[in-house]
């Protein structure tokens, strides 16, 4: 659905000027209420529940804990790739709801745990990464965390949230910082002594692997203790009381809560008794977000092999946009609740407007496609009919039969299409490396366009320089 695609695309890097004008024109239609000031003291847990973004909570007391005043929440990501993907974005948006309502948010990059591999939801063990790859991935994820919070704040302000002076603190950490100082003996004494093997084996992430032919290595078996220690460390050092994660992280999250509560009882119990402090106020909580799926239950992510990356070097802005364009109607309302800060009322208005005037949204989609084509992007995933529809009634597209085109050299077609004023000009253009067929540099002015040059047998794109385009449509 186009309206949804346009809104969600804003989470990516700022688009180049070539796409900004056509996209911003459309977004304004749904930002007309941006002057509305939102009340920031609403409970983010209840907000997430209303949006269908809560899979489970470790305790219903979490709502009261958040109501009691500013708290701290974190979520972690292991750097198994150099970029976050759309599934991670759902969890980060959960953090954003806490941040804009005054709570401290912590993004954790698993510089240490990324070298181990989380068995949750995996049928086989991950292949080990080289130190160089791990460092590269850590840098990429760290930068995306930083960018997300910066752009998330800007988006929230644009939606009417009073973030300045109200938003909570933001912190990005790397768990290699503390694991790098912790010896194996210290870890066993400080963490392992509190773990019970029976409980660890019973967790789904381990149990399912033990029942499989591949089994599970001791390395992966121990992963839950490493993530548990992350929670304890942030609890102890930063006063972090809540861990947020995907629903597949439930076992790892509860392992952290178990560790915190056991260590509290032995190291802080007497302090609590002597001071008269409220033990509930020191409780740790877990909150999980549903995994991103389609209405048919299909998952998205690295393991599923269909990840939509947040780095445009891995998933282009156009392909990112196209993912949402092709979103089934059954998923649109849910995704709008997940990926935007639109209210339920605004989402309903968007849906109503889309159903009433789909042709206007189609026009925007065509404009974005035309912009994509006209500025040198790859045409590998573009359909011929999409191109001809996008350039319908555009003077830059001419119609010639394939037979006519087959009889012409490239320099003659350049003149026939109006790309060049003369064949000599076209020859000079080819020689200088400035003539392109479907955004691929042409090498010979005598070249004749063949069947392989027609996109879906329907259209061919000719370009001179950076911005002069002509499309040749195959006439019947």
C-alpha positions in Angstrom: 0.0 0.0 0.0 1.5 3.3 -1.1 0.5 5.5 1.9 2.2 3.1 4.3 5.3 2.7 2.1 5.7 6.5 2.0 5.5 6.9 5.7 7.8 4.0 6.6 10.4 4.9 4.0 11.1 8.0 6.2 12.9 5.7 8.7 15.7 5.1 6.2 18.5 7.5 5.5 17.3 10.9 4.2 16.7 10.3 0.5 18.6 12.2 -2.1 17.1 15.4 -3.4 15.9 13.5 -6.5 13.3 11.6 -4.4 12.6 14.1 -1.7 10.3 16.4 -3.6 7.9 13.8 -4.8 7.9 11.9 -1.5 7.5 14.9 0.8 4.5 16.1 -1.2 2.7 13.0 -0.4 3.8 12.7 3.2 2.3 16.1 4.0 -1.2 14.6 3.3 -0.8 12.5 6.4 1.2 15.0 8.5 -1.4 17.7 8.4 -2.1 17.2 12.1 1.6 17.6 13.0 0.8 20.7 15.1 -1.2 18.5 17.5 0.8 18.4 20.8 0.9 14.9 22.2 0.9 14.3 26.0 4.2 12.6 26.8 3.3 11.2 30.2 1.1 8.4 28.8 2.4 4.9 29.8 4.5 3.5 26.9 3.6 -0.1 27.9 -0.1 0.6 27.5 0.7 2.5 24.2 2.5 -0.6 22.9 -0.3 -2.8 24.0 -2.8 -0.7 22.1 -0.6 -1.0 19.0 -0.5 -4.8 19.3 3.2 -4.5 20.0 3.3 -6.6 23.2 3.7 -10.3 22.9 4.3 -10.9 26.6 5.4 -9.3 29.9 7.1 -11.0 32.8 4.8 -9.3 35.3 1.7 -7.1 35.1 3.5 -4.9 37.7 5.5 -3.5 34.8 2.7 -1.0 34.0 2.8 0.3 37.6 6.6 0.4 37.6 6.6 2.7 34.5 3.9 4.8 36.0 6.0 5.4 39.1 8.5 7.6 37.3 11.3 7.5 34.7 13.0 4.2 34.4 15.6 2.6 32.0 15.0 0.1 29.3 17.4 -1.7 26.9 17.4 -4.0 23.9 20.4 -5.7 22.4 21.4 -6.7 18.9 24.2 -9.1 18.0 26.2 -7.9 15.0 25.6 -11.0 12.8 25.4 -8.6 9.9 26.7 -5.1 9.3 23.1 -3.7 9.3 19.9 -3.9 11.2 16.8 -5.1 9.4 13.1 -4.4 9.4 12.5 -6.9 12.2 15.0 -5.0 14.4 13.2 -1.8 13.5 10.0 -3.0 15.2 11.9 -3.5 18.5 13.7 -0.2 18.2 10.4 1.6 17.7 9.3 0.0 21.0 12.3 1.7 22.6 11.4 5.0 20.9 8.0 5.0 22.6 9.8 4.8 25.9 12.4 7.5 24.9 9.9 10.1 23.8 8.0 9.7 27.1 11.0 10.5 29.3 12.6 7.1 30.0 16.2 6.3 29.5 16.8 4.0 26.5 19.9 1.9 26.0 20.9 0.2 22.8 23.3 -2.7 23.3 25.6 -4.0 20.5 26.8 -7.5 21.2 30.5 -7.1 20.4 31.1 -10.1 22.7 28.0 -12.2 22.3 28.1 -11.8 18.5 31.2 -14.0 18.5 29.2 -16.8 20.2 25.8 -16.9 18.4 22.3 -17.0 19.9 20.6 -20.4 19.3 17.1 -18.8 19.7 15.0 -19.7 16.7 18.0 -21.3 14.9 18.1 -25.0 13.8 21.9 -25.0 13.3 24.9 -23.3 14.8 26.1 -20.1 13.3 29.3 -20.1 11.4 32.0 -18.2 13.3 33.0 -14.7 12.1 36.5 -13.4 11.7 37.6 -10.7 14.1 37.7 -8.2 11.2 34.1 -9.0 10.1 32.9 -8.8 13.7 34.5 -5.4 14.2 33.0 -4.1 10.9 29.6 -5.3 11.8 29.8 -3.8 15.3 30.7 -0.4 13.8 27.7 -0.6 11.4 25.2 -1.5 14.1 26.5 1.1 16.5 26.2 3.8 13.9 22.6 2.7 13.0 21.6 2.8 16.7 22.9 6.4 16.9 21.2 7.4 13.7 17.9 5.7 14.7 17.6 7.7 18.0 18.5 10.9 16.3 16.0 10.5 13.4 13.5 8.9 15.7 13.5 12.1 17.9 13.1 14.2 14.8 10.2 12.1 13.5 8.5 12.2 16.9 8.8 16.0 17.0 7.3 16.2 13.5 4.4 14.1 14.8 3.8 16.6 17.6 5.6 15.0 20.5 7.4 17.5 22.8 10.8 15.6 22.8 13.1 18.5 23.7 13.2 18.7 27.5 10.9 15.7 27.8 12.7 12.8 26.0 14.8 10.4 28.1 18.5 9.9 27.9 19.9 7.7 25.1 23.0 5.5 25.5 24.6 3.0 23.1 26.9 0.4 24.7 29.0 -2.6 23.6 29.0 -5.7 25.8 32.6 -6.3 24.9 33.4 -3.5 27.3 32.6 -5.6 30.3 33.1 -9.1 29.0 36.6 -8.1 27.9 37.5 -7.5 31.5 35.9 -10.7 32.8 37.9 -13.9 33.1 36.3 -17.3 32.6 36.8 -18.1 36.3 35.2 -14.8 37.3 32.3 -15.5 35.0 31.7 -19.0 36.4 31.9 -17.7 40.0 29.8 -14.6 39.4 27.2 -16.0 37.0 27.5 -19.8 36.6 27.0 -20.5 40.3 23.5 -19.1 40.1 22.5 -21.0 37.0 20.6 -24.3 37.2 21.3 -26.7 34.3 17.7 -28.1 34.4 16.2 -24.6 33.9 18.7 -23.9 31.1 17.8 -27.1 29.3 14.1 -26.5 29.6 14.2 -23.2 27.7 12.9 -23.5 24.2 16.0 -22.2 22.5 18.0 -25.1 24.0 15.3 -27.7 24.2 14.4 -27.6 20.5 18.1 -27.9 19.6 18.7 -30.8 21.9 15.8 -32.7 20.2 17.3 -32.0 16.7 19.9 -34.2 15.0 22.4 -31.3 15.1 22.2 -30.9 18.9 23.7 -27.9 20.5 27.3 -26.9 21.4 28.4 -25.9 24.9 29.1 -22.4 23.4 25.6 -21.8 22.3 24.2 -23.5 25.4 26.0 -20.9 27.5 24.7 -18.0 25.4 21.7 -17.4 27.7 24.1 -16.8 30.6 26.0 -14.2 28.6 22.8 -12.3 27.8 21.7 -12.7 31.4 24.9 -11.1 32.6 24.3 -8.2 30.1 21.0 -7.5 31.9 22.6 -7.8 35.3 25.5 -5.4 34.3 23.1 -2.7 33.0 20.8 -3.2 36.0 23.7 -2.8 38.4 25.6 0.0 36.6 22.8 2.0 34.9 19.7 1.2 37.0 18.2 -0.5 34.0 15.0 -2.3 35.0 13.5 -3.5 31.7 14.8 -5.6 28.8 12.9 -5.4 25.5 13.3 -8.0 22.8 11.6 -10.0 20.1 9.3 -12.8 21.3 12.1 -15.3 20.5 14.2 -13.7 23.2 11.8 -14.7 26.1 14.1 -17.4 27.4 17.2 -15.2 27.4 15.3 -12.3 29.0 13.9 -14.4 31.8 17.4 -15.9 32.3 18.6 -12.3 33.0 15.8 -11.6 35.4 16.5 -14.9 37.3 20.2 -13.9 37.6 19.3 -10.4 38.8 16.9 -11.7 41.5 19.2 -14.4 42.7 22.2 -12.0 43.0 19.9 -9.5 44.7 18.9 -11.9 47.3 22.5 -12.7 48.2 24.2 -9.4 47.8 21.5 -6.8 48.6 19.0 -8.6 50.7 20.4 -7.3 54.0 20.6 -3.8 52.6 17.0 -3.9 51.7 16.0 -5.2 55.1 18.1 -2.6 56.9 17.0 0.3 54.8 13.3 -0.6 54.6 13.4 -0.2 50.8 10.6 -1.5 48.7 11.9 -4.8 47.1 9.3 -4.4 44.3 10.9 -1.2 43.3 14.1 -3.1 42.6 12.4 -5.8 40.4 13.6 -6.4 36.9 11.1 -6.9 34.1 11.0 -8.3 30.6 8.8 -7.1 27.7 8.7 -8.9 24.3 7.6 -7.6 20.9 5.9 -9.9 18.3 8.2 -11.1 15.5 7.5 -9.3 12.2 5.4 -11.5 10.0 2.9 -11.2 7.2 -0.8 -12.0 7.6 0.0 -15.6 6.4 2.6 -16.0 9.2 5.7 -15.6 7.0 8.7 -14.3 9.0 11.2 -11.7 8.0 14.8 -11.7 8.8 18.3 -13.0 8.1 17.4 -16.6 9.0 14.3 -16.5 6.8 16.5 -15.3 4.0 14.2 -12.3 3.2 15.6 -9.6 5.3 14.8 -6.0 4.4 17.9 -4.1 5.5 18.0 -0.6 6.9 21.3 0.1 5.1 20.6 1.3 1.6 23.8 -0.3 0.4 22.2 -3.7 1.2 18.5 -2.8 0.4 18.1 0.2 -1.8 15.7 3.0 -0.9 13.5 2.0 -3.8 13.5 -1.7 -2.9 12.7 -0.7 0.7 9.8 1.4 -0.6 8.6 -1.4 -2.9 8.5 -3.8 0.0 5.8 -1.7 1.5 4.1 -0.9 -1.8 3.5 -4.6 -2.1 2.2 -5.1 1.4 -1.0 -7.0 1.4 -4.1 -5.0 2.5 -4.5 -7.4 5.4 -1.1 -6.3 6.9 -1.3 -2.6 6.3 -3.2 -1.5 9.4 -1.0 -3.6 11.7 2.2 -2.4 10.1 1.1 1.2 10.4 0.6 0.6 14.1 4.0 -1.0 14.3 6.1 1.4 12.2 4.6 4.8 12.7 3.6 7.2 15.5 0.2 7.8 13.8 -2.7 7.5 16.3 -5.3 4.8 15.8 -7.7 7.5 14.5 -5.2 8.8 12.0 -4.5 5.2 10.8 -8.2 4.7 10.2 -8.3 7.9 8.3 -5.3 6.8 6.1 -7.0 3.5 5.4 -10.3 5.2 4.5 -8.6 7.7 2.2 -6.7 4.9 0.5 -9.8 2.9 -0.2 -11.6 6.0 -1.4 -8.9 7.5 -3.7 -6.4 4.7 -4.6 -5.7 6.4 -7.9 -3.9 9.3 -6.1 -1.6 6.9 -4.3 -0.9 5.1 -7.5 0.2 8.4 -9.0 2.7 8.9 -6.2 4.1 5.4 -6.7 4.6 6.0 -10.4 6.3 9.3 -9.7 8.7 7.6 -7.3 9.4 4.8 -9.8 10.1 7.4 -12.5 12.5 9.3 -10.2 14.3 6.0 -9.4 14.8 5.2 -13.0 15.8 8.7 -14.1 18.8 8.9 -11.7 20.8 5.9 -12.6 19.6 3.2 -10.1 19.8 -0.4 -11.0 16.8 -1.6 -13.1 17.3 -5.3 -12.2 14.1 -5.5 -10.1 12.0 -3.1 -12.1 9.2 -4.5 -14.3 8.7 -3.3 -17.8 5.0 -2.6 -17.3 5.8 -0.6 -14.2 8.0 1.6 -16.3 5.6 2.1 -19.2 2.8 2.9 -16.7 5.0 5.3 -14.9 6.0 7.2 -18.1 2.6 7.0 -19.7 1.8 10.4 -21.5 5.4 11.5 -20.8 7.1 13.0 -23.8 10.4 11.3 -22.9 8.9 7.9 -24.0 8.5 7.1 -27.7 7.1 3.9 -29.3 9.0 1.9 -31.9 8.5 -1.6 -33.0 11.2 -4.1 -32.2 11.8 -4.7 -35.9 12.4 -0.9 -36.4 14.8 -0.8 -33.5 16.7 -3.9 -34.7 17.5 -2.2 -37.9 19.0 0.9 -36.3 22.5 1.4 -34.9 22.7 3.0 -31.4 23.6 6.4 -32.8 20.6 6.4 -35.1 18.2 5.4 -32.2 19.7 8.3 -30.2 18.6 10.7 -32.9 15.2 9.0 -33.5 14.4 9.1 -29.8 15.5 12.8 -29.4 18.3 11.9 -27.0 20.9 13.4 -29.4 20.6 16.0 -32.2 22.9 14.1 -34.6 24.6 10.8 -35.1 28.0 12.4 -34.7 26.9 13.8 -31.3 25.8 10.3 -30.3 29.1 8.8 -31.5 31.1 11.3 -29.4 28.9 10.6 -26.4 29.5 6.8 -26.7 33.2 7.4 -27.1 33.4 9.6 -24.0 31.5 7.0 -21.9 28.4 9.1 -21.4 25.8 6.9 -23.3 23.9 4.3 -21.3 21.4 1.6 -22.1 19.3 0.6 -19.1 21.8 2.5 -16.9 24.7 0.3 -18.3 27.5 2.2 -20.2 27.4 1.6 -24.0 30.7 0.9 -25.7 29.9 0.9 -29.4 27.9 3.5 -31.4 27.2 0.8 -34.0 25.6 -1.5 -31.4 22.1 -2.8 -32.2 19.6 -3.2 -29.4 18.6 -6.9 -29.1 16.1 -8.9 -27.1 18.2 -8.9 -24.0 18.1 -5.1 -23.9 14.3 -5.0 -23.6 13.1 -4.9 -20.0 10.5 -7.7 -19.9 10.3 -7.3 -23.6 8.5 -4.0 -23.2 10.8 -1.0 -22.8 14.4 0.1 -23.1 15.9 3.1 -21.2 18.5 5.3 -22.9 20.5 7.9 -21.1 23.1 10.5 -21.9 25.1 12.0 -19.0 23.4 12.1 -15.6 19.9 13.4 -16.3 18.9 13.2 -20.0 16.6 10.3 -20.6 14.5 8.7 -23.3 12.5 5.5 -23.1 11.7 3.4 -26.1 8.6 1.4 -25.7 8.1 -1.7 -27.9 5.1 -0.9 -30.1 2.8 -3.7 -31.1 
